[in-house]
Amino acid sequence: MSENPTPPVAGTRPHSFTRHGITIEDPWAWIRDPGYPDVQDKDVLAYLEAENAYFDAIMAPHKPLAETLFQEMRGRIKEDEASVPQKDGDWLYWTDHEVGAEYARWWRKPVAGGEDQLILDETPLAAGKEYFRLGEISVSPDGRLLAYAYDDNGSERFEVRVKDLATGELLPDTISGMLSEIVWTADSKGFLYGLANENWRTDNARWHKLGEPVENDVELFREADEGYRVAVGETSSRRWLTIATGDHVTSEVWLLPADNPAATPICVAPRKPGREYDVDEHDGTLFIHTNDVDTNWRLVTAPITAPGEWTERIAPSRHFYMTGVACFADFFVVEGREDGLDQIELHRYDPAIPPTRLNFPEASYVAGLGDNPEYAVTKLRLGYESMVTPGTVQDYDVATGALETLKVQEIPSGYDGSKYRTERLTITARDGTAVPVSIVYPQDFPRDGTGKLYLYAYGAYGHAIPPGFSTSRMSFLDRGMAFAIAHIRGGDDLGQHWYHEGKLEKRTNTFHDFVDVAKGLIALGYTAPGRIAIAGRSAGGELMGAVVNSDPELWGAVIADVPFVDVLNTMLDESLPLTPGEWPEWGNPIEDKAAFELIRSYSPYDNVSAQAYPPMLISGGLNDPRVTYWEPAKWAARLRATKTDDNILLLKTNMGAGHGGKSGRWESLREYADEMAFVLWQLGVEG
């Protein structure tokens, strides 16, 4: 191996297109294999393999550090980890891992007493495969059958199988290309699911009857709008099956009796652009959670016999962002966030009885309903954690209000929470908006600008990044670094309005917030320019691309995982699986010149310039259907050809995985260990 490996060069090939009178040159367009998802182009594969070889060569001297980090992280994970059993009907269900195993085992035992039953072991299913992910698992109402779906290459093309739990035999029923949940009918003789179409979009809901050929499955619903996706589910009582369709801004829900899927579906409310809602049911009354009059949402009810006659049950609140409602036999639960912090409220069906809000002890935390499969319960399963408190499973006694701790995440190598401090800061962005920041650091962390800091964010699709616990993060903290989460606009951390302020024509607020948070942390003495490592994944990778273009001098290291960086090209290609459904998020540059110009102005790939860039590690997945492999590959190629510095730029493509990277407990940790080693190397932190 050469002492100074030479980075690969992806040659250019003339390619351009014109839209709205503007011509775009894209000389690395050839990296997209026209046969995708079957990538066979020899030049493409040779380039990706050359980048992988370069990655291996550059990181080889740092493999001992990566191995140290891997062993540290593995040492914090209980090898024979098991979940807390939960009752569902006549059975208690739980999962565990064998020592050393990459994948989980699924168990149950009779509530009345009896032997443990292994109902599914993922390890044999994953044997010999580079990638394996269990996507869905569902036991029939009578407890006799198990339907499960798995993906064995990262493409999210799931195969469904059905297992007889009495005999252990697989039924002949096999469904390929499933992309949905599996929801059983009440008689346990079939289930609902969604099949992906030729563009890998779920535009249907189907009913499979066990023993019948798949080609005879009954199509219960088909969506005509190519931007919508169809999902199947059920109400908490399991009396009703749900078929939901929608995009990022509009939804529509249909109901079917669980004991008669052939009945005429009931439409709760016809789609209305910009209105979203979801539905649960209790004793013939629909509980409809909707944003029809306010971005903080409200709760309305309607009789199932007249589902369009809405009566307000809980009005929208200026301070409380209602994120969900779940019905149980004797009460319902409202979840939400107040000033960005999780809240759980228990409501009786009698509106005269005031609700009970649960109290949590820390200033910054994550809390929510856990696994609660049964309708008639006296205790609620909850989950709680913070940036310094390990994951905790609790049962809340509805009658007494008592909280019983059932399990606290065990860290075999040891954990002392008093060694760390966590804060929730507010930093003012350039337009005067106050942006929350969650930060954790060692108790002796300096505040004189000499500290090293890892800053993470996402900022899209209304997806909030919770300030939760991470055992992996401790490898940074124990080396004296701080770790911060920027709760930037584009997520819904402070409500749906926070999401709206970071999408479409306001997209650049997301990028500005991130940069301004970094500058604010510098001003507060937490760190300094060049001492900040930043990371983002998928749409968060787009964020990384935007901020290295705009403010490259701030960053000491950049991790961009499966980054959505070729935004303009992707949004112009309606044949890609996700594109039509993404237009409400980013805009439609095909039809709208203003959207075209806006996306072009920030699309990271299109805005690479001749300037110095920080050290960067970029990842992709050859089988990724969400952010296609050529986005990070084209971006890396353009960066190599354009940037003016000698800083390290690495591209690593998982040739047998997709959007989530490698599968398995330990393989995914090894991948993260490589990224951590890169960060520590570039920031000059002692190993």
PyMOL commands that set and color helices and strands:
alter all, ss='L'
color gray80, all
select helices_A, chain A and resi 29-31+42-75+122-126+214-216+417-419+474-477+496-500+504-506+508-523+539-550+552-554+567-571+579-586+593-602+604-607+630-642+665-683
alter helices_A, ss='H'
color red, helices_A
select strands_A, chain A and resi 16-19+22-25+86-88+91-96+105-110+117-121+133-139+145-151+158-164+170-178+183-184+190-193+204-209+218-222+229-234+240-246+251-257+266-267+277-282+285-290+298-303+311-314+320-327+331-338+341-348+356-357+366-369+379-385+392-397+403-408+420-428+434-442+453-456+482-486+532-537+555-561+616-621+649-654
alter strands_A, ss='S'
color yellow, strands_A
deselect
rebuild
show_as cartoon
